Amino acid sequence: MRIAPSPTGPFHIGTARTALFNLLFARSRGGTYIVRVEDTDTARSTKEFEADILAGLEWLGLAADEGVIAGGERGASGPYRQSERGARYAAVADQLRAKGLTYPCFCTPGDLEADRKRREAAKLPPRYSGRCAAIAPEEAARRVASGEPAALRFRVKPGIVVIDDLVRGRVEIDSETLGGDLVILRADGSPLYHFTVVVDDVDMGITHVIRGEDHLSNTPKHILLFEALGAPLPRFAHLPLILNSDRTKMSKRKSQTALADYRAEGFLAEALVNFLALLGWSTGSEDEVLSMRELEERFALAHVQKAGAVFDRTRLEWLNGQWIRRLGNDELLERLRPFYERAAAAGALQRTATDEEIAVLIPLIRERIPLLSSAIDLTDFFFAGDLRHDAATLVPKRWDVDTAKQAFAAARPVIADAIGEGERPLLDAEDPLEARLRALAEASGWKAGDLFMALRVAVTGKTATPPLFDSMRILGRGRTLANLDAAAALLRAMPQGQGRHTEPSE
């Protein structure tokens, strides 16, 4: 089994899913999972993209058993980068030439473009005319010897090519639909994808080729090349396409596909692997949260679906939340630390959070964050100096400004008496502060929820936070009262009657 990414762009979701399925199948069969790099597209391939791919594979736990890894290669069938295998491709091309299975093609780009336009005008699909196939071998050899540029074409034999696909069953494709004889070497001697991938698969003993459905039309060409080389055919399995929510094909142009973007948002590797495994494969049960070990034990190509797999962002976030909650406090701290550091560096936090501060917050937020990055928006007020309030959110819907002023004045001494400086949160314990504020609300004729929301916004500047009373204890008496006083001052500066809400209660 192998994954053979091309380093012409960032590591993306489709490649990650294909790599995962290859690894899972290899593990289920006691096989070897190989990573090759298809970098013969020298104009677009870069070392930066290769490094991104290898780093992404390693982060997901999909680094190679054999092949290219970050920092080098391992295995006895290398080199595993196509750019380093030119001599091997030339030798195999000579073998095919000696069998009469190839011929030099002297068509210029202009010739080929004119042919394409003629077929297009006739509403015919693209196809090579075959004009150079009829040149006598002696004449072709003379022209090559004279220095005339010539590509090398593989003769595509007529007939039906049968694919015994492990996902789609028997697929029959007429070779007439393949576009004519296939260029395997350009005029400058550089090899093309269809040729290199087959030579590599033969040399590396690949027994199963698991790849996306979009490669299905390429497979007949590869089968014909395997047969021409006298090599045994691998078994093919074509995975369903990954679709957007509107069931259009997921693509780099209109979808978020780069794996690094998901990592930067705070998705866990465990959650992404879990999610990708379920994109086109069924567990056969109601189980959804599965570790890599569980996936390896249960994976089977028989449960891979034919229909496209919809990329459901909501489901991915739900899975990520499940995996966040599986982490111990120390491990979650390790995962969160870089997000707090980057937020401070970018100015999203007014100061850097210490490990101790993050550790205190973890029990309050672990059940509330779908992404690691969500922790920043949820807790940034803990690391603020002067809190900036939004006057529009300070007054609950059923209140007016005067009611809010009265509530802040009445709640202040209760809060001052109930909490100390830098207290630890009480978490699930009964909080006397909450009980006293509920009593205040009842005695004043307010709904407790309205009072708590007004205090939440006053103390934190936000409408959504970790538990309010635990947050107050972490902030401490001084900061809590200072924030409350600032909110009260803002209300006093508002004109009489402003902020009255008439919406019905929710």
C-alpha positions in Angstrom: 0.0 0.0 0.0 1.3 3.5 -0.8 0.4 7.1 -0.7 2.2 9.2 -3.4 1.5 12.9 -2.9 2.6 15.6 -5.3 4.3 18.5 -3.6 2.6 21.1 -5.8 0.5 22.6 -3.0 -0.3 22.3 0.7 -1.1 19.0 2.3 -4.9 18.7 1.9 -7.8 16.8 3.3 -8.2 14.5 0.3 -4.6 13.3 0.5 -4.8 12.8 4.2 -7.9 10.7 3.9 -6.3 8.5 1.2 -3.1 8.2 3.3 -5.2 7.1 6.3 -7.1 4.4 4.4 -3.9 3.0 3.0 -2.3 2.9 6.4 -5.4 1.3 8.0 -5.6 -1.3 5.2 -1.9 -2.1 5.6 -2.3 -2.5 9.4 -5.4 -4.8 8.9 -3.4 -7.0 6.6 0.0 -6.9 8.3 1.3 -5.0 5.2 3.8 -2.1 4.7 2.6 1.4 4.2 4.8 3.4 1.8 5.1 7.1 1.2 6.5 8.3 -2.1 6.9 11.8 -3.5 5.7 12.4 -7.0 7.8 15.5 -7.8 8.3 15.2 -11.5 6.3 18.4 -12.1 9.4 20.5 -11.6 7.7 23.8 -12.4 5.2 23.5 -9.5 6.9 21.1 -7.0 8.7 22.7 -4.0 10.6 21.5 -1.0 8.3 23.7 1.1 5.2 21.9 0.0 7.0 18.5 0.5 7.9 19.5 4.0 4.3 20.6 4.7 3.0 17.2 3.5 5.5 15.2 5.6 4.9 17.3 8.7 1.1 16.8 8.2 1.5 13.1 7.8 3.7 12.9 10.9 1.3 15.0 13.0 -1.7 12.8 12.1 0.3 9.7 12.9 0.6 8.7 9.2 4.3 8.8 8.8 5.7 6.1 6.5 6.7 2.6 7.4 8.9 2.8 4.3 9.7 5.7 2.0 10.1 9.4 2.5 9.9 10.7 6.1 10.8 14.1 7.6 14.5 14.3 7.4 15.2 11.5 5.0 14.1 8.1 3.7 13.9 4.6 5.0 13.5 1.3 3.1 15.4 -0.8 0.5 13.3 0.1 -2.6 14.3 3.7 -2.9 14.9 6.3 -3.9 11.3 7.2 -3.1 11.3 10.6 -4.8 10.5 10.4 -8.5 12.9 13.3 -9.3 15.7 10.9 -8.2 14.5 7.9 -10.3 15.2 9.3 -13.8 17.7 6.6 -14.8 15.2 3.9 -13.8 12.4 5.4 -15.9 14.7 5.7 -18.9 15.8 2.0 -18.6 12.1 0.8 -18.4 11.3 3.0 -21.4 14.1 1.3 -23.3 12.6 -2.1 -22.4 9.2 -1.1 -23.8 10.9 0.3 -26.9 12.7 -2.9 -27.5 9.4 -4.8 -27.4 7.9 -2.5 -30.1 5.4 -1.2 -27.6 6.4 2.5 -28.0 7.3 4.9 -30.8 8.7 8.4 -31.1 6.2 11.1 -31.7 7.4 14.2 -33.6 4.2 16.2 -33.3 4.9 19.8 -32.3 2.7 21.6 -29.7 1.2 23.4 -32.7 0.3 20.1 -34.4 -1.4 18.8 -31.3 -3.3 22.1 -30.7 -4.6 22.1 -34.3 -5.8 18.5 -33.8 -7.5 19.4 -30.6 -9.3 22.3 -32.2 -10.5 20.2 -35.1 -11.9 17.5 -32.8 -13.5 20.2 -30.6 -15.2 21.8 -33.7 -16.5 18.4 -34.6 -17.8 17.9 -31.0 -15.5 15.0 -30.5 -13.5 14.2 -27.3 -9.8 14.9 -27.2 -7.7 12.1 -28.8 -4.3 11.8 -30.3 -4.5 11.3 -34.1 -1.9 8.5 -34.2 -0.1 10.1 -37.1 3.4 9.2 -35.8 2.4 5.6 -35.1 2.5 4.9 -38.8 6.1 6.1 -39.4 8.4 3.3 -40.3 10.8 2.4 -37.5 13.8 3.1 -39.7 12.6 6.5 -40.7 11.7 7.3 -37.0 15.2 6.2 -35.9 16.8 8.4 -38.6 14.9 11.4 -37.5 15.7 10.8 -33.8 19.4 10.4 -34.7 19.4 13.7 -36.6 18.3 15.4 -33.4 14.7 16.0 -34.2 12.7 16.4 -30.9 10.5 13.5 -30.2 8.3 12.4 -27.3 7.9 8.7 -26.6 4.3 7.3 -26.9 3.1 4.0 -25.5 0.8 2.0 -27.9 -2.6 1.7 -26.3 -4.0 -1.6 -27.5 -7.7 -1.8 -28.5 -10.3 -3.6 -26.4 -12.1 -3.5 -23.1 -10.0 -3.0 -19.9 -11.5 -4.6 -16.9 -11.0 -3.2 -13.4 -11.9 -5.6 -10.5 -12.4 -2.8 -8.0 -12.5 -3.6 -4.3 -15.0 -0.8 -3.7 -16.9 -0.5 -7.0 -16.9 -4.1 -8.2 -16.3 -4.9 -11.9 -15.7 -1.8 -14.0 -15.3 -2.0 -17.8 -13.7 0.8 -19.9 -13.1 0.7 -23.6 -9.6 1.8 -24.4 -11.0 3.8 -27.3 -12.0 6.3 -24.6 -8.5 6.8 -23.3 -7.5 9.5 -25.7 -5.2 7.5 -27.9 -1.6 6.4 -27.5 0.0 7.7 -24.3 3.1 9.9 -23.9 5.3 8.4 -21.3 8.5 10.5 -22.0 8.5 14.1 -23.1 10.9 15.2 -25.8 13.4 16.3 -23.2 13.3 12.7 -21.7 11.4 13.6 -18.6 8.8 11.0 -17.6 5.1 11.6 -17.2 2.8 10.5 -14.3 1.1 7.5 -15.8 4.4 5.9 -16.6 6.3 6.8 -13.4 3.5 5.6 -11.1 3.4 2.2 -12.7 7.2 1.7 -12.7 7.3 2.7 -9.0 4.5 0.4 -8.1 6.2 -2.5 -9.8 9.6 -1.8 -8.3 8.2 -1.4 -4.8 6.0 -4.4 -4.9 2.7 -2.6 -4.4 -0.1 -5.1 -4.0 -3.0 -2.7 -3.4 -3.6 0.7 -4.9 -6.1 2.7 -2.8 -6.9 6.2 -4.1 -9.6 8.6 -4.9 -12.5 8.0 -7.4 -11.1 10.8 -9.6 -8.2 8.4 -10.5 -10.6 5.7 -11.9 -10.3 7.0 -15.4 -6.5 6.7 -15.1 -6.6 3.1 -14.0 -7.1 1.5 -17.5 -3.9 3.2 -18.7 -2.0 1.9 -15.7 -3.3 -1.6 -16.2 -2.2 -1.6 -19.8 1.3 -0.5 -18.7 1.5 -3.2 -16.0 0.6 -5.8 -18.6 3.2 -4.4 -21.0 5.9 -4.7 -18.3 4.8 -8.3 -17.6 4.1 -7.3 -14.0 1.3 -8.6 -11.8 -1.6 -6.3 -11.4 -2.2 -4.8 -7.9 -5.8 -4.8 -6.6 -7.4 -1.4 -7.1 -9.8 0.4 -4.7 -11.2 3.8 -5.6 -12.5 5.8 -2.7 -15.6 8.0 -2.9 -15.1 11.7 -3.5 -15.2 14.2 -0.6 -18.1 16.6 -1.1 -19.0 20.0 0.3 -22.3 20.3 2.2 -24.0 21.2 -1.1 -22.7 18.0 -2.6 -20.3 19.7 -5.0 -16.8 18.3 -5.1 -14.5 19.6 -2.4 -11.7 21.5 -4.1 -8.7 23.6 -3.1 -10.2 26.6 -5.0 -13.6 26.9 -3.2 -13.2 24.8 0.0 -11.0 24.8 3.1 -8.8 21.8 2.3 -5.4 22.6 3.7 -4.7 20.5 6.7 -2.5 23.2 8.3 -5.6 25.4 8.5 -7.5 22.9 10.5 -4.5 22.4 12.8 -4.2 26.2 13.3 -7.9 26.4 14.3 -7.3 23.9 17.1 -8.5 20.6 15.7 -6.8 17.6 17.3 -4.9 15.1 15.2 -7.0 12.4 16.9 -10.3 14.0 15.9 -9.2 14.6 12.3 -8.1 11.0 11.9 -11.4 9.8 13.5 -13.4 12.1 11.2 -11.4 11.3 8.0 -11.9 7.6 8.6 -15.7 8.1 8.6 -15.6 10.0 5.3 -16.8 7.1 3.1 -16.3 4.2 5.5 -18.8 2.8 8.0 -18.0 1.2 11.2 -21.0 -1.1 10.9 -22.2 0.1 14.3 -23.3 3.2 16.2 -19.8 3.9 17.4 -18.3 7.2 16.2 -15.5 8.2 18.5 -12.7 5.8 17.6 -8.9 5.9 18.3 -6.3 5.0 15.7 -5.9 1.6 17.4 -9.7 0.9 17.2 -9.7 2.0 13.5 -6.9 -0.3 12.7 -8.7 -3.2 14.3 -12.0 -2.6 12.6 -11.2 -1.2 9.1 -12.3 -3.1 6.1 -12.6 -2.0 2.4 -15.9 -3.9 2.3 -17.5 -1.2 4.3 -16.2 1.7 2.1 -19.2 3.3 0.3 -19.5 4.1 -3.4 -21.4 7.4 -3.0 -19.6 10.7 -2.3 -18.8 11.5 1.4 -20.1 14.8 2.6 -17.6 16.9 4.7 -19.7 17.9 7.6 -18.0 20.6 9.6 -20.5 20.4 12.4 -19.8 16.7 12.9 -16.0 17.4 12.8 -16.3 20.0 15.6 -18.5 17.7 17.6 -15.8 14.9 17.3 -13.1 17.4 18.2 -15.0 18.3 21.3 -15.2 14.7 22.3 -11.5 14.2 21.9 -10.7 17.4 23.8 -12.7 16.0 26.7 -10.8 12.8 26.6 -7.5 14.6 27.3 -6.2 14.8 30.8 -5.6 18.2 32.3 -1.9 18.1 31.8 -2.2 17.0 28.1 -4.9 19.6 27.4 -2.6 22.3 28.9 0.2 21.2 26.5 -2.2 21.5 23.6 -3.6 24.9 24.7 -0.4 26.6 25.5 0.6 27.4 21.9 -2.8 29.0 21.3 -2.4 31.3 24.3 1.1 32.2 23.3 0.1 33.0 19.7 -2.9 35.0 20.9 -0.7 37.1 23.2 1.8 37.7 20.4 -1.0 38.7 18.0 -2.5 41.1 20.5 -5.7 39.0 21.0 -4.7 38.8 24.7 -3.4 41.8 26.5 -0.8 39.7 28.3 0.7 36.2 28.2 -1.1 33.5 30.2 1.0 31.4 32.6 0.7 27.7 32.7 -0.8 28.0 36.2 -3.5 30.4 34.9 -4.4 28.1 32.0 -4.5 25.1 34.4 -7.0 26.8 36.6 -9.3 27.6 33.6 -9.2 24.1 32.1 -11.9 22.5 34.4 -14.2 25.4 33.5 -13.7 25.3 29.7 -13.1 21.7 28.7 -16.8 21.0 28.3 -17.4 24.2 26.4 -14.7 24.4 23.6 -15.2 22.6 20.3 -11.7 23.8 19.2 -8.5 24.6 21.1 -8.7 28.1 19.6 -12.2 28.6 21.1 -10.5 28.8 24.5 -9.1 32.2 23.6 -12.4 33.9 22.9 -14.0 32.3 25.9 -11.3 33.4 28.4 -9.6 36.5 27.0 -11.2 38.7 29.7 -9.1 37.0 32.4 -6.0 38.5 30.8 -7.3 42.0 30.2 -6.3 45.1 32.1 -9.0 47.7 31.5 -12.2 45.9 30.4 -14.1 47.6 27.5 -17.9 47.2 27.9 -20.4 47.3 25.1 -23.3 49.4 26.4 -25.7 47.6 24.1 -25.2 44.3 26.0 -25.1 45.6 29.6 -28.9 45.8 29.9 -30.9 42.6 29.7 -33.9 42.5 27.4 -36.5 42.7 30.1 -34.7 45.6 31.9 -34.1 49.2 31.4 -31.0 51.2 32.4 -32.4 52.2 35.8 -33.0 48.6 36.7 -29.5 47.6 35.7 -28.1 50.5 37.8 -30.0 49.3 40.8 -29.0 45.7 40.3 -25.3 46.6 40.1 -25.5 48.7 43.2 -27.3 46.0 45.1 -25.1 43.2 43.9 -21.8 44.9 44.7 -21.7 44.4 48.5 -22.9 40.8 48.1 -20.0 40.1 45.7 -17.5 42.0 47.9 -18.5 40.0 50.9 -18.6 36.6 49.2 -15.3 36.3 47.3 -11.7 36.9 48.1 -8.6 37.6 46.0 -7.5 34.9 43.6 -9.8 32.2 44.9 -9.9 28.9 43.2 -13.2 28.1 41.5 -15.7 26.0 43.5 -16.6 24.1 40.2 -19.6 21.8 40.9 -19.8 22.7 44.6 -22.8 24.8 45.8 -21.6 28.4 45.6 -22.9 30.7 48.4 -22.4 33.7 46.1 -24.9 32.2 43.7 -27.4 31.5 46.5 -27.1 35.1 47.8 -27.6 36.6 44.4 -30.6 34.4 43.7 -32.1 35.6 46.9 -31.4 39.2 45.9 -33.1 38.7 42.6 -36.2 37.2 44.2 -36.4 39.9 46.8 -36.1 42.6 44.1 -38.6 41.0 41.7 -36.0 40.2 39.0 -35.5 37.0 37.2 -32.2 35.5 38.4 -31.2 34.9 34.7 -31.5 38.6 34.0 -29.4 39.5 37.0 -26.7 36.9 36.2 -26.5 38.0 32.5 -26.1 41.6 33.5 -23.4 40.7 36.0 -21.7 38.5 33.5 -21.4 41.3 30.9 -20.4 43.8 33.6 -17.7 41.5 35.1 -16.3 39.9 31.9 -17.4 42.1 29.0 -18.9 39.1 27.3 -22.3 37.3 27.0 -20.7 33.9 26.8 -18.1 32.8 29.4 -17.1 30.0 31.7 -19.4 29.6 34.7 -20.0 33.1 36.1 -19.3 32.6 39.8 -16.2 30.5 39.2 -15.0 33.2 36.8 -15.5 35.9 39.5 -13.5 33.8 42.0 -10.6 33.5 39.5 -10.7 37.2 38.8 -10.7 37.9 42.5 -12.6 40.6 44.5 -10.5 43.5 43.3 -10.8 42.9 39.5 -14.4 41.8 39.7 -15.5 44.9 41.6 -13.4 47.2 39.4 -15.1 45.7 36.3 -18.5 46.0 37.9 -17.8 49.7 38.8 -16.7 50.5 35.3 -19.9 49.0 33.9 -22.0 51.0 36.5 -20.2 54.2 35.5 -21.0 53.5 31.8 -24.7 53.1 32.7 -24.7 56.4 34.7 -23.4 58.2 31.6 -26.3 56.9 29.5 -29.3 59.2 29.0 -32.4 58.5 31.1 -34.5 55.8 29.6 -32.0 54.6 27.1 -31.6 50.8 26.8 -35.2 49.9 27.6 -36.1 46.7 25.9 -39.7 45.7 24.9 -39.0 42.3 23.3 -41.1 39.4 24.8 -39.3 37.1 27.2 -37.6 34.1 25.6 
